[in-house]
């Protein structure tokens, strides 16, 4: 009998056996992107992590309703209660309508997720499409005495809530420290003097005259707070209490902590039984993020078009790179790590290709069933994909040894090993065979040619410079001399 699945519950800080509320149904909610820019490597980690969970739960026979939202309103700069909406700011800078920005980056996000072989969610609700649900939940929180209106905005009363509930339990924050963390002077400077306490957070914000994204409400014409969106959408599609809520560790506080408070404040029930959080991808030990400006977006990784990249990396190399670390550990970006992942992925695919060509023997010198059990044992132990991959490498070595004649397998064991490899590599880890994409090679070649042309120009060797451009033009390449560097495109 297969061992049960254990996952680390951030709420208890312990590994717990996963037992769904209403088996075989499982409700899974994961915080989706705020679509104001290209998805980057840091975004890939939570969606790959919870794609593995989704795939494995389905493999175990569960019927998963996977909800992953799109945040297209209410997420303010610096994750604060004051300031400009991230999407509205991008729209202003690009001279677009906010929903043009949303469509542009939502489409790009979906393209990147498909490239990484991430299964689409069952439901992908947008915050702007659930304003009514958010207003209703806010009204319930007010009726239960855990929120108050102030100058057309509505704030959650953290102090009052904490008298009967445990705000801070998920993140380990102490309410007294939260209150002391922001003084009155800071609040006034940031325009937050309408709050009764600095720890209170916005459920609804009255829109300033210049704020583009606004909706009518009982309190003012305005927009929802960032945290209320996920509470309202998860409740609508998964119920007042559901099985698993996932997201990055950076969302523990204040986002997920506030989600718990809002749900308890509206219906008196804890919304989630198992909270799961993946750790961050770092660059030189610092979290990768748009707000920090140290991110590499996924398109740049696929094309090798970033100053920190020495080459382009295929989507499966990136997926494999992320899966080689346990989801709860930090993962530091490096070209060496990505190159090693690329080689490791190719080793597994080559071994799978070799399996049908193996010659069987009358007896086996290796216990294939034990290897299969080790893979299940690792994935059941808090989804330890790193250990699963180490066992799959053992399988690859075995396949190469059988091919070289130093190990033996019966035909039955070859078939069993083939099933195990394909089940874990393709179905559970979600890796897939890739066709060779020559676009990355072409990009590298063109960058080299244009750099040689640039060197010729710097040496005032304009004859060589012009010859390179003219010959490329004959081959249907369009060369443009921009301010900083030349660019190319295929005609």
Secondary structure, 3 states (H helix, E strand, C coil): CCCCCEEEECCCCEEEECCCCECCEEEEEECCCECCCCCEHHHHHHHHHHHHHHHHHHHCCCEEEEEECEECCCCEHHHCCCCCEHHHHHHHHHCCCHHHHHHHHHHHHHHHHHHCCCCCCCECCEHHHHHHHHHHHHHHHHHCCCEEEECCEEEECHHHHHCCCCCCCCCCCCHHHHHHCCCHHHHHHCCCCCCCCCCCEEEEEECCCCCCCCECCCCCCEEECHHHHHHHHHHHHHCCCEEEEEEEHHHHHHHHHHHHHHHHHHHCCCCEEEEEEECCEEECCEECCCCCCCCCEHHHHHHCCCCCCCCCCCHHHHHHHHHCCCCCCCEECCHHHHHHHHHHHHHHHHHHHHHCCCCCCCCCCCCHHHHHHHHHHHHHECCCHHHHHHHHHHHHHHHHHHHHCCCCCCHHHHHHHHHHHHHHHHHHCCCCCCCCCHHHHHHHHHHHHHHHHHHHHHCCCHHHHHHHHHHHHHCCEEEEECCCCEEEEEC
